[in-house]
């Protein structure tokens, strides 16, 4: 039987990919930095609320984990919540990206180059 992964929506995939990009760059992925990464790479505005609702949902699904990061006076001495993609989250993102890649194959004449 095939290995079943959680079905991820487009925004969930973008969020996981943003966390992976930030972590690869050596940055701490937290709400505001994740939002900025998605906006910079996708070219579309993202509401603050949608980031946090989706982070919570992905953490509930155990696709992300979080820990308390450094606090700062700008944040009223509250710590940042820093996120990490879990192994299950990585598998789910891989499966989602692979499914989209398979679907777009053969449609280059319609969709153009990527």
N, CA and C atoms as a LAMMPS dump frame, in Angstrom:
ITEM: TIMESTEP
0
ITEM: NUMBER OF ATOMS
342
ITEM: BOX BOUNDS ff ff ff
-5.0000000000000000e+02 5.0000000000000000e+02
-5.0000000000000000e+02 5.0000000000000000e+02
-5.0000000000000000e+02 5.0000000000000000e+02
ITEM: ATOMS id mol type element x y z
1 1 1 N 0.85 -1.189 0
2 1 2 C 0 0 0
3 1 3 C 0.885 1.239 0
4 2 1 N 0.47 2.267 -0.722
5 2 2 C 1.246 3.51 -0.836
6 2 3 C 1.304 4.224 0.509
7 3 1 N 2.423 4.919 0.713
8 3 2 C 2.595 5.72 1.919
9 3 3 C 1.689 6.948 1.799
10 4 1 N 0.792 7.133 2.749
11 4 2 C -0.164 8.24 2.699
12 4 3 C 0.387 9.427 3.489
13 5 1 N 0.345 10.616 2.878
14 5 2 C 0.797 11.847 3.513
15 5 3 C -0.401 12.767 3.686
16 6 1 N -0.358 13.633 4.681
17 6 2 C -1.447 14.603 4.798
18 6 3 C -1.527 15.453 3.532
19 7 1 N -2.734 15.77 3.126
20 7 2 C -2.92 16.632 1.973
21 7 3 C -2.694 18.066 2.436
22 8 1 N -1.794 18.752 1.762
23 8 2 C -1.484 20.137 2.117
24 8 3 C -2.104 21.077 1.101
25 9 1 N -2.626 22.177 1.593
26 9 2 C -3.109 23.232 0.713
27 9 3 C -1.945 24.067 0.212
28 10 1 N -2.205 24.89 -0.776
29 10 2 C -1.156 25.721 -1.37
30 10 3 C -0.451 26.583 -0.32
31 11 1 N -1.219 27.241 0.523
32 11 2 C -0.609 28.136 1.509
33 11 3 C 0.209 27.358 2.531
34 12 1 N -0.257 26.175 2.905
35 12 2 C 0.506 25.338 3.831
36 12 3 C 1.861 24.963 3.227
37 13 1 N 1.865 24.642 1.944
38 13 2 C 3.125 24.302 1.271
39 13 3 C 4.039 25.525 1.239
40 14 1 N 3.504 26.688 0.888
41 14 2 C 4.311 27.911 0.867
42 14 3 C 4.915 28.191 2.243
43 15 1 N 4.135 27.987 3.278
44 15 2 C 4.613 28.25 4.624
45 15 3 C 5.744 27.29 5.012
46 16 1 N 5.576 26.012 4.731
47 16 2 C 6.631 25.037 5.033
48 16 3 C 7.888 25.348 4.228
49 17 1 N 7.722 25.682 2.957
50 17 2 C 8.888 26.009 2.128
51 17 3 C 9.594 27.262 2.643
52 18 1 N 8.832 28.244 3.106
53 18 2 C 9.435 29.459 3.669
54 18 3 C 10.255 29.125 4.913
55 19 1 N 9.728 28.271 5.769
56 19 2 C 10.467 27.859 6.97
57 19 3 C 11.762 27.157 6.573
58 20 1 N 11.687 26.288 5.575
59 20 2 C 12.886 25.577 5.114
60 20 3 C 13.914 26.548 4.541
61 21 1 N 13.467 27.532 3.756
62 21 2 C 14.386 28.543 3.201
63 21 3 C 15.081 29.324 4.319
64 22 1 N 14.312 29.765 5.299
65 22 2 C 14.878 30.532 6.401
66 22 3 C 15.883 29.699 7.192
67 23 1 N 15.533 28.46 7.473
68 23 2 C 16.434 27.586 8.229
69 23 3 C 17.719 27.322 7.442
70 24 1 N 17.603 27.108 6.129
71 24 2 C 18.78 26.877 5.277
72 24 3 C 19.706 28.081 5.269
73 25 1 N 19.133 29.269 5.389
74 25 2 C 19.922 30.504 5.394
75 25 3 C 20.504 30.796 6.783
76 26 1 N 20.168 29.953 7.767
77 26 2 C 20.683 30.153 9.115
78 26 3 C 19.863 31.13 9.939
79 27 1 N 18.671 31.476 9.447
80 27 2 C 17.787 32.398 10.163
81 27 3 C 16.801 31.616 11.027
82 28 1 N 16.268 32.279 12.042
83 28 2 C 15.24 31.656 12.873
84 28 3 C 13.872 31.909 12.251
85 29 1 N 13.185 30.853 11.845
86 29 2 C 11.843 31.03 11.276
87 29 3 C 10.805 31.325 12.356
88 30 1 N 10.33 32.553 12.399
89 30 2 C 9.254 32.943 13.306
90 30 3 C 8.22 33.689 12.469
91 31 1 N 7.066 33.956 13.044
92 31 2 C 5.932 34.486 12.288
93 31 3 C 6.251 35.576 11.289
94 32 1 N 6.876 36.659 11.742
95 32 2 C 7.143 37.796 10.856
96 32 3 C 8.148 37.461 9.765
97 33 1 N 9.166 36.683 10.1
98 33 2 C 10.159 36.343 9.073
99 33 3 C 9.573 35.38 8.045
100 34 1 N 8.692 34.494 8.491
101 34 2 C 8.025 33.563 7.567
102 34 3 C 7.127 34.351 6.615
103 35 1 N 6.383 35.287 7.165
104 35 2 C 5.507 36.136 6.349
105 35 3 C 6.313 36.904 5.31
106 36 1 N 7.424 37.51 5.721
107 36 2 C 8.267 38.274 4.797
108 36 3 C 8.85 37.374 3.702
109 37 1 N 9.228 36.17 4.075
110 37 2 C 9.795 35.229 3.095
111 37 3 C 8.757 34.834 2.045
112 38 1 N 7.544 34.549 2.481
113 38 2 C 6.474 34.196 1.536
114 38 3 C 6.173 35.373 0.622
115 39 1 N 6.059 36.57 1.193
116 39 2 C 5.758 37.748 0.377
117 39 3 C 6.874 38.009 -0.636
118 40 1 N 8.122 37.888 -0.217
119 40 2 C 9.252 38.154 -1.11
120 40 3 C 9.325 37.13 -2.242
121 41 1 N 9.099 35.871 -1.93
122 41 2 C 9.251 34.823 -2.943
123 41 3 C 8.015 34.634 -3.815
124 42 1 N 6.826 34.876 -3.252
125 42 2 C 5.603 34.654 -4.032
126 42 3 C 5.104 35.927 -4.701
127 43 1 N 5.536 37.088 -4.173
128 43 2 C 5.076 38.352 -4.735
129 43 3 C 3.646 38.69 -4.377
130 44 1 N 3.131 38.057 -3.345
131 44 2 C 1.75 38.36 -2.95
132 44 3 C 1.7 38.719 -1.473
133 45 1 N 0.78 39.62 -1.106
134 45 2 C 0.67 40.002 0.301
135 45 3 C 0.065 38.864 1.122
136 46 1 N 0.49 38.769 2.364
137 46 2 C 0.011 37.724 3.262
138 46 3 C -0.397 38.383 4.572
139 47 1 N -1.588 38.082 5.042
140 47 2 C -2.032 38.672 6.31
141 47 3 C -1.346 37.984 7.482
142 48 1 N -1.112 38.76 8.496
143 48 2 C -0.475 38.241 9.702
144 48 3 C -1.303 37.114 10.315
145 49 1 N -2.608 37.318 10.343
146 49 2 C -3.502 36.311 10.915
147 49 3 C -3.426 34.976 10.208
148 50 1 N -3.354 35.012 8.87
149 50 2 C -3.305 33.751 8.127
150 50 3 C -2.03 32.97 8.44
151 51 1 N -0.947 33.688 8.702
152 51 2 C 0.31 33.019 9.062
153 51 3 C 0.121 32.24 10.361
154 52 1 N -0.37 32.902 11.393
155 52 2 C -0.463 32.266 12.704
156 52 3 C -1.505 31.156 12.758
157 53 1 N -2.62 31.339 12.075
158 53 2 C -3.643 30.284 12.029
159 53 3 C -3.056 29.038 11.355
160 54 1 N -2.337 29.248 10.262
161 54 2 C -1.763 28.118 9.523
162 54 3 C -0.62 27.471 10.299
163 55 1 N 0.216 28.27 10.955
164 55 2 C 1.286 27.703 11.794
165 55 3 C 0.678 26.813 12.881
166 56 1 N -0.363 27.287 13.533
167 56 2 C -1.009 26.494 14.582
168 56 3 C -1.591 25.202 14.015
169 57 1 N -2.246 25.296 12.858
170 57 2 C -2.851 24.109 12.237
171 57 3 C -1.779 23.078 11.879
172 58 1 N -0.662 23.541 11.298
173 58 2 C 0.405 22.62 10.926
174 58 3 C 1.083 22.016 12.153
175 59 1 N 1.152 22.783 13.224
176 59 2 C 1.714 22.233 14.456
177 59 3 C 0.751 21.195 15.061
178 60 1 N -0.544 21.456 14.996
179 60 2 C -1.535 20.476 15.469
180 60 3 C -1.441 19.172 14.679
181 61 1 N -1.128 19.281 13.382
182 61 2 C -0.969 18.092 12.528
183 61 3 C 0.399 17.434 12.713
184 62 1 N 1.237 18.035 13.558
185 62 2 C 2.595 17.561 13.841
186 62 3 C 3.517 17.63 12.62
187 63 1 N 3.236 18.598 11.753
188 63 2 C 4.087 18.832 10.593
189 63 3 C 5.126 19.905 10.896
190 64 1 N 4.889 20.653 11.969
191 64 2 C 5.823 21.656 12.478
192 64 3 C 5.954 21.461 13.983
193 65 1 N 7.067 21.918 14.508
194 65 2 C 7.222 22.025 15.955
195 65 3 C 7.694 23.446 16.234
196 66 1 N 7.513 23.899 17.468
197 66 2 C 7.959 25.248 17.806
198 66 3 C 8.603 25.238 19.187
199 67 1 N 9.393 26.271 19.398
200 67 2 C 10.028 26.483 20.694
201 67 3 C 10.076 27.981 20.935
202 68 1 N 10.282 28.342 22.183
203 68 2 C 10.415 29.756 22.521
204 68 3 C 11.813 30.215 22.136
205 69 1 N 11.887 31.297 21.398
206 69 2 C 13.162 31.883 21.009
207 69 3 C 13.515 33.038 21.923
208 70 1 N 14.385 33.884 21.451
209 70 2 C 14.837 35.037 22.232
210 70 3 C 13.7 36.047 22.398
211 71 1 N 13.706 36.735 23.521
212 71 2 C 12.734 37.809 23.725
213 71 3 C 13.429 39.138 23.448
214 72 1 N 12.625 40.154 23.203
215 72 2 C 13.199 41.477 22.954
216 72 3 C 12.289 42.541 23.551
217 73 1 N 12.873 43.704 23.796
218 73 2 C 12.079 44.79 24.378
219 73 3 C 11.025 45.286 23.398
220 74 1 N 11.294 45.178 22.072
221 74 2 C 10.286 45.602 21.073
222 74 3 C 9.021 44.754 21.19
223 75 1 N 9.169 43.545 21.693
224 75 2 C 8.038 42.624 21.805
225 75 3 C 7.508 42.575 23.228
226 76 1 N 7.83 43.578 24.04
227 76 2 C 7.382 43.583 25.429
228 76 3 C 8.007 42.448 26.229
229 77 1 N 9.236 42.094 25.851
230 77 2 C 9.987 41.004 26.492
231 77 3 C 9.334 39.635 26.328
232 78 1 N 8.453 39.515 25.344
233 78 2 C 7.876 38.2 25.032
234 78 3 C 8.802 37.485 24.061
235 79 1 N 8.971 36.174 24.217
236 79 2 C 9.839 35.436 23.294
237 79 3 C 9.165 35.213 21.94
238 80 1 N 9.983 35.138 20.909
239 80 2 C 9.49 34.754 19.589
240 80 3 C 9.21 33.257 19.617
241 81 1 N 8.246 32.831 18.834
242 81 2 C 7.975 31.406 18.663
243 81 3 C 8.692 30.989 17.388
244 82 1 N 9.691 30.14 17.528
245 82 2 C 10.53 29.717 16.402
246 82 3 C 10.059 28.341 15.938
247 83 1 N 9.923 28.187 14.613
248 83 2 C 9.351 26.965 14.039
249 83 3 C 10.387 26.118 13.328
250 84 1 N 10.105 24.823 13.307
251 84 2 C 10.944 23.852 12.622
252 84 3 C 10.022 22.854 11.92
253 85 1 N 10.391 22.463 10.711
254 85 2 C 9.624 21.458 9.979
255 85 3 C 10.01 20.088 10.537
256 86 1 N 9.011 19.295 10.89
257 86 2 C 9.265 17.949 11.407
258 86 3 C 9.533 16.999 10.234
259 87 1 N 10.047 15.808 10.503
260 87 2 C 10.209 14.829 9.42
261 87 3 C 8.893 14.551 8.684
262 88 1 N 7.78 14.478 9.421
263 88 2 C 6.475 14.268 8.774
264 88 3 C 6.112 15.463 7.896
265 89 1 N 6.443 16.671 8.336
266 89 2 C 6.18 17.868 7.54
267 89 3 C 6.998 17.897 6.262
268 90 1 N 8.239 17.457 6.357
269 90 2 C 9.098 17.391 5.181
270 90 3 C 8.55 16.387 4.175
271 91 1 N 8.107 15.232 4.658
272 91 2 C 7.521 14.222 3.759
273 91 3 C 6.264 14.752 3.087
274 92 1 N 5.417 15.431 3.86
275 92 2 C 4.172 15.97 3.31
276 92 3 C 4.466 17.046 2.269
277 93 1 N 5.441 17.905 2.527
278 93 2 C 5.801 18.957 1.563
279 93 3 C 6.364 18.33 0.292
280 94 1 N 7.249 17.347 0.453
281 94 2 C 7.806 16.654 -0.729
282 94 3 C 6.692 16.05 -1.578
283 95 1 N 5.754 15.375 -0.917
284 95 2 C 4.654 14.733 -1.645
285 95 3 C 3.797 15.765 -2.366
286 96 1 N 3.513 16.884 -1.723
287 96 2 C 2.691 17.924 -2.349
288 96 3 C 3.385 18.564 -3.539
289 97 1 N 4.665 18.897 -3.371
290 97 2 C 5.43 19.5 -4.472
291 97 3 C 5.547 18.506 -5.629
292 98 1 N 5.786 17.237 -5.316
293 98 2 C 5.905 16.211 -6.36
294 98 3 C 4.59 16.054 -7.124
295 99 1 N 3.461 16.104 -6.423
296 99 2 C 2.161 15.969 -7.086
297 99 3 C 1.926 17.12 -8.062
298 100 1 N 2.243 18.339 -7.649
299 100 2 C 2.073 19.499 -8.54
300 100 3 C 3.025 19.382 -9.735
301 101 1 N 4.245 18.966 -9.478
302 101 2 C 5.232 18.8 -10.563
303 101 3 C 4.737 17.777 -11.579
304 102 1 N 4.211 16.652 -11.097
305 102 2 C 3.686 15.629 -12.02
306 102 3 C 2.506 16.166 -12.819
307 103 1 N 1.656 16.955 -12.183
308 103 2 C 0.484 17.493 -12.875
309 103 3 C 0.862 18.505 -13.952
310 104 1 N 1.916 19.28 -13.731
311 104 2 C 2.272 20.315 -14.706
312 104 3 C 3.098 19.77 -15.871
313 105 1 N 3.697 18.575 -15.67
314 105 2 C 4.493 17.979 -16.752
315 105 3 C 3.653 17.777 -18.003
316 106 1 N 4.2 18.164 -19.132
317 106 2 C 3.496 18.02 -20.394
318 106 3 C 2.623 19.216 -20.744
319 107 1 N 2.557 20.199 -19.849
320 107 2 C 1.732 21.37 -20.097
321 107 3 C 2.572 22.621 -20.333
322 108 1 N 3.854 22.415 -20.61
323 108 2 C 4.754 23.559 -20.826
324 108 3 C 4.273 24.442 -21.982
325 109 1 N 3.671 23.827 -23.003
326 109 2 C 3.181 24.623 -24.139
327 109 3 C 2.022 25.525 -23.729
328 110 1 N 1.293 25.141 -22.704
329 110 2 C 0.162 25.936 -22.224
330 110 3 C 0.594 26.879 -21.104
331 111 1 N 1.388 26.349 -20.152
332 111 2 C 1.758 27.109 -18.971
333 111 3 C 3.032 27.936 -19.16
334 112 1 N 3.839 27.557 -20.141
335 112 2 C 5.11 28.242 -20.36
336 112 3 C 6.181 27.7 -19.429
337 113 1 N 7.393 28.233 -19.551
338 113 2 C 8.488 27.756 -18.698
339 113 3 C 8.332 28.269 -17.261
340 114 1 N 8.952 27.564 -16.33
341 114 2 C 8.865 27.951 -14.921
342 114 3 C 10.139 28.577 -14.481
